[in-house]
Amino acid sequence: MSSTIVPMIPCSAAGPLGVLHLPRLWLKVSLEACGKLDPAYPGIGKGFDQIVIDMLGLKADAVRDFITKEKPSYAQFESWVKSQAGVKLDRANVYKLNSVVLGYHHDDETRKAVLKAAGYPDDGSVQGSAVELNAIDDWAAFHASVLK
């Protein structure tokens, strides 16, 4: 069994602020800060992590520094997000951000690779939604690192 943790909070989860992927971002950076993040995952990656940070008007280094130094609960992290100068948490921006997350699709090559690695047939039933493919990838990684 692995001593690191696969982040199992899905990209489609939101906390009280209503921002999709924010709880997963907090989890990944928190795990990274304690040396417990599965090495297949970045603490802050270039995909959804960066999209959420950018669209909220945050800085990746500030997010990482706060989580690493303070080890906040999720509620404390959301409070910190709200306190940041220039943060964009208005209803229209959160809706736009969430639409970007839900509407993002991986390319066909990525979709095929994730399905193959997870043991799913490439029969057209998975269209390439990044939220869906990321979940499938997480489940396969969790199975491989924890259950085998």
C-alpha positions as CSV (number, residue, x, y, z in Angstrom):
1,M,0.0,0.0,0.0
2,S,1.2,3.5,-0.9
3,S,2.2,6.0,1.8
4,T,1.0,8.8,-0.5
5,I,-2.6,9.8,-1.2
6,V,-4.6,10.0,-4.4
7,P,-6.7,13.2,-4.2
8,M,-10.2,11.8,-4.4
9,I,-12.2,15.0,-4.1
10,P,-13.6,15.4,-7.7
11,C,-13.1,18.4,-9.9
12,S,-16.9,18.9,-9.9
13,A,-17.0,19.5,-6.1
14,A,-17.6,23.0,-4.7
15,G,-17.6,24.3,-1.2
16,P,-19.8,27.1,0.2
17,L,-18.2,29.7,-2.1
18,G,-19.7,27.7,-5.0
19,V,-16.4,27.4,-6.9
20,L,-15.9,24.1,-8.6
21,H,-12.5,22.4,-8.2
22,L,-11.5,24.7,-5.3
23,P,-11.8,21.9,-2.7
24,R,-9.7,19.6,-4.8
25,L,-7.0,22.3,-5.3
26,W,-6.9,22.8,-1.5
27,L,-6.6,19.0,-0.9
28,K,-3.8,18.6,-3.5
29,V,-1.7,21.5,-2.2
30,S,-2.4,20.4,1.4
31,L,-1.2,16.8,0.7
32,E,1.8,18.2,-1.2
33,A,2.7,20.4,1.8
34,C,2.9,17.3,4.0
35,G,4.7,15.1,1.5
36,K,1.7,12.9,1.1
37,L,0.5,13.7,-2.4
38,D,0.7,10.8,-4.8
39,P,3.6,11.6,-7.1
40,A,1.4,11.3,-10.2
41,Y,-0.4,14.5,-9.2
42,P,1.0,18.1,-9.1
43,G,0.1,20.2,-6.1
44,I,-0.8,23.0,-8.6
45,G,-1.0,21.9,-12.1
46,K,-1.4,23.8,-15.4
47,G,-5.0,22.6,-16.0
48,F,-8.0,23.2,-13.7
49,D,-5.8,24.3,-10.8
50,Q,-4.3,27.2,-12.8
51,I,-7.7,28.0,-14.4
52,V,-9.3,28.4,-10.9
53,I,-6.4,30.4,-9.5
54,D,-6.4,32.7,-12.6
55,M,-10.1,33.2,-12.9
56,L,-10.4,34.0,-9.1
57,G,-7.6,36.5,-9.4
58,L,-5.3,34.7,-7.1
59,K,-1.6,33.9,-7.4
60,A,-0.4,30.3,-7.4
61,D,2.6,31.1,-5.2
62,A,0.4,32.8,-2.6
63,V,-2.0,29.8,-2.6
64,R,0.8,27.4,-2.1
65,D,2.5,29.6,0.6
66,F,-0.7,30.0,2.6
67,I,-1.5,26.3,2.6
68,T,2.0,25.2,3.2
69,K,2.6,27.6,6.2
70,E,-0.8,27.6,7.8
71,K,-2.1,24.1,7.1
72,P,-5.7,25.5,7.0
73,S,-8.9,23.5,7.1
74,Y,-11.1,23.9,4.0
75,A,-13.2,26.5,5.8
76,Q,-10.1,28.5,6.7
77,F,-8.9,28.3,3.1
78,E,-12.1,29.7,1.7
79,S,-11.9,32.5,4.3
80,W,-8.4,33.3,3.1
81,V,-9.6,33.2,-0.5
82,K,-12.3,35.7,0.3
83,S,-9.8,38.0,2.0
84,Q,-7.5,38.3,-0.9
85,A,-7.3,41.7,-2.6
86,G,-8.9,41.6,-6.1
87,V,-10.5,38.2,-5.7
88,K,-13.3,37.7,-8.1
89,L,-16.1,35.9,-6.3
90,D,-19.1,37.7,-7.8
91,R,-21.9,35.5,-9.0
92,A,-21.1,36.1,-12.7
93,N,-17.4,35.2,-12.4
94,V,-18.1,32.1,-10.4
95,Y,-20.7,31.0,-13.0
96,K,-18.2,31.6,-15.8
97,L,-15.4,29.7,-14.0
98,N,-17.7,26.8,-13.2
99,S,-18.8,26.7,-16.9
100,V,-15.2,26.6,-18.0
101,V,-14.5,23.7,-15.6
102,L,-17.6,21.7,-16.7
103,G,-17.1,22.5,-20.4
104,Y,-13.5,21.6,-20.7
105,H,-12.7,18.5,-22.8
106,H,-9.5,16.7,-23.1
107,D,-8.1,16.0,-26.5
108,D,-8.9,12.6,-28.1
109,E,-5.4,11.3,-27.4
110,T,-5.7,12.0,-23.6
111,R,-9.2,10.5,-23.5
112,K,-8.0,7.3,-25.2
113,A,-5.0,7.0,-22.8
114,V,-7.0,7.5,-19.7
115,L,-9.6,5.0,-20.8
116,K,-7.0,2.4,-21.7
117,A,-5.1,2.9,-18.4
118,A,-8.3,2.6,-16.4
119,G,-9.6,-0.5,-18.3
120,Y,-12.5,1.2,-20.0
121,P,-13.5,0.4,-23.6
122,D,-13.1,3.2,-26.1
123,D,-16.7,2.7,-27.3
124,G,-17.8,6.4,-27.4
125,S,-19.6,6.3,-24.1
126,V,-17.0,8.7,-22.6
127,Q,-16.8,11.9,-24.6
128,G,-13.7,13.5,-23.2
129,S,-15.1,15.8,-20.4
130,A,-12.1,16.5,-18.3
131,V,-14.2,16.3,-15.1
132,E,-15.3,12.8,-16.1
133,L,-11.9,11.6,-17.3
134,N,-10.1,13.0,-14.2
135,A,-12.5,11.1,-12.0
136,I,-11.9,7.9,-14.0
137,D,-8.1,8.5,-13.7
138,D,-8.4,9.1,-10.0
139,W,-10.3,5.9,-9.4
140,A,-7.8,3.8,-11.4
141,A,-4.9,5.5,-9.5
142,F,-6.6,4.9,-6.1
143,H,-7.2,1.2,-7.0
144,A,-3.6,0.7,-8.1
145,S,-2.0,2.5,-5.1
146,V,-4.3,1.5,-2.3
147,L,-6.4,-1.6,-3.1
148,K,-3.8,-3.7,-4.9
